Structure formats: structure tokens, C-alpha cells
Amino acid sequence: METPVTDVIDAAVAEVLELAAGWLGWDGRPVARDGNAWTPHKALRRVADHLLDHLAELECRLAGLAPLPDAWHGRTVTTHADFARFTETDLDEARSRLTRLAACYRARLAGVGADVLDARPDPGTWTLREVVNHVAGVTYYARAMT
């Protein structure tokens, strides 16, 4: 039996949540990494935004629509809200949010054949499988806090 393409997203979300559990009691000082300031809320916001952005891309492509252009500010922006305390409730909310996003990937790509997953619509465009593997790189944001 073939391994579901979304297993990499499930594994990435599990790793992010495991790392996030270690942020309880965060001292409020951002971590400087790769030219950016990182906080628990920023890392989790970027994980969720990245998952959402590419889920929207997959949905549009599977529906035969052009994906929305990328207008995220990305990791270069640290908001005031990113500096909030990180509590058990925040971790629980992140767990609910991220596991649901991973479930959306599983539900949407269940039954999508390799021919669709590996089709390259235009030269230089990622296949859907490549998009999913790229999304699994969201662990970068959580690892930036370490």
C-alpha cells in the first residue's frame, strides 16, 4: 500500500507541536535567527499561515482556478501580538488549529491519484506533491525558536 502523500504534513505538525510544548514559560525575549526576531506566537502564526496559503493553492489548482498571488509579509514581520505570553491555552489552541489544517490536507488529497499529484501544469511550477513536501518544511519556523 502506498504511503499517503500527506504523511509528511502530519509529521511536521507533530514536530511543531512537540517543540511548542517546550515554549511554555517563555521569558518574553525574542530569539534572533536568520535575520528575524522569533517568538512562540510568531512561529505558530507562520506555520498556520504557510499551511493555509498552500492549502488554498492546492484547492484552486484542483478546481482549475489560478491560485491567489502571494501577498504575505512572511517571517520579516513581527507583530505586537507575537510578543504575548505563551500559555497552556495558546498551545492547546495551536494544537487544534494545526491538526485541523493537517486534516484538511488529508481530506482534500485523499483519493487524488499520482497522475494528478505529479502533473506539472507549467514549466517551473511545482507539482502538487512538491507543494505538499514544501509545506512539510514548516518545521523551520518552530526550529527557529530553538
C-alpha positions in Angstrom: 0.0 0.0 0.0 1.3 3.5 -0.9 2.1 5.9 1.9 -0.3 8.9 1.8 1.3 12.0 0.4 0.2 14.0 3.4 2.1 11.9 6.0 4.9 14.4 5.7 2.5 17.2 6.8 1.2 15.1 9.8 4.8 14.5 10.8 5.7 18.2 10.5 2.7 19.3 12.6 3.6 16.8 15.2 7.1 18.1 15.4 6.0 21.7 15.6 3.6 20.9 18.4 6.3 19.0 20.3 8.6 21.9 20.0 5.9 24.4 21.0 5.2 22.4 24.2 8.7 23.5 25.3 7.9 27.2 24.9 5.6 27.3 27.9 7.0 29.7 30.3 8.8 31.6 27.5 10.7 34.5 29.1 9.4 37.1 26.6 12.7 37.7 24.8 12.7 37.0 21.1 15.1 34.6 19.5 17.3 36.2 16.8 17.7 33.7 13.9 18.3 34.2 10.2 17.8 38.0 10.4 14.4 37.8 12.1 13.1 38.0 15.6 11.2 34.9 16.6 8.6 34.4 19.4 6.3 31.4 20.0 3.3 33.2 18.6 5.2 34.3 15.5 6.5 30.8 14.8 3.0 29.3 15.2 1.4 32.1 13.1 3.9 31.4 10.3 3.2 27.7 10.5 -0.5 28.2 10.2 -0.2 30.8 7.5 2.1 28.6 5.4 -0.3 25.6 5.8 -3.3 27.8 4.9 -1.6 29.5 2.0 -0.6 26.3 0.2 -3.9 24.6 1.1 -5.6 27.5 -0.8 -3.2 26.9 -3.7 -4.0 23.2 -3.8 -7.7 23.9 -3.7 -7.5 26.4 -6.5 -5.4 24.2 -8.7 -7.6 21.2 -8.2 -10.6 23.3 -9.1 -8.9 24.6 -12.2 -8.6 28.1 -10.9 -5.5 30.3 -10.7 -4.0 30.4 -7.2 -4.2 33.7 -5.4 -1.0 35.7 -5.6 1.2 35.6 -2.5 0.9 38.8 -0.5 2.0 37.5 2.9 4.6 39.6 4.7 6.1 36.3 5.9 8.7 36.0 8.5 10.1 39.5 8.1 7.2 40.9 10.2 6.9 40.5 13.9 3.6 41.9 15.2 2.8 43.3 18.7 0.6 40.2 19.3 3.6 38.0 18.6 5.1 39.2 21.9 2.2 38.0 24.0 2.8 35.4 26.8 2.7 31.8 25.6 0.4 29.7 27.8 -1.1 26.3 28.0 -4.2 27.6 26.4 -2.2 29.0 23.5 -0.6 25.6 23.0 -4.0 23.9 23.1 -5.4 26.4 20.5 -2.3 25.8 18.3 -2.8 22.0 18.6 -6.5 22.4 17.5 -5.6 24.8 14.6 -2.7 22.9 13.2 -4.1 19.4 13.5 -7.3 20.6 11.7 -5.2 22.1 8.9 -3.3 18.9 8.5 -6.7 17.1 8.4 -7.8 19.4 5.6 -4.8 18.3 3.6 -5.6 14.6 4.2 -9.2 15.1 3.3 -8.6 17.1 0.2 -5.9 14.9 -1.2 -7.4 11.5 -0.3 -8.0 9.6 -3.5 -6.1 12.1 -5.6 -4.1 9.9 -7.9 -0.4 10.0 -8.6 -1.1 11.3 -12.1 -2.7 14.4 -10.6 -0.2 14.8 -7.8 2.8 14.6 -10.1 1.4 16.7 -13.0 3.3 19.8 -13.7 0.9 22.4 -15.1 3.6 24.8 -16.3 7.3 24.6 -16.5 8.7 25.9 -13.3 5.5 25.2 -11.4 5.6 22.7 -8.5 3.6 19.6 -8.7 1.0 19.1 -6.0 3.3 16.5 -4.4 6.1 19.0 -4.4 3.8 21.6 -2.8 3.0 19.2 0.0 6.6 18.3 0.6 7.5 22.0 0.6 4.7 22.7 3.2 6.2 20.0 5.4 9.1 22.4 5.8 7.0 24.5 8.2 9.2 22.9 11.0 11.7 25.7 10.1 9.6 28.2 11.9 9.3 26.2 15.0 13.0 25.3 14.9 13.9 29.0 14.7 12.8 29.2 18.4 15.4 26.7 19.5 
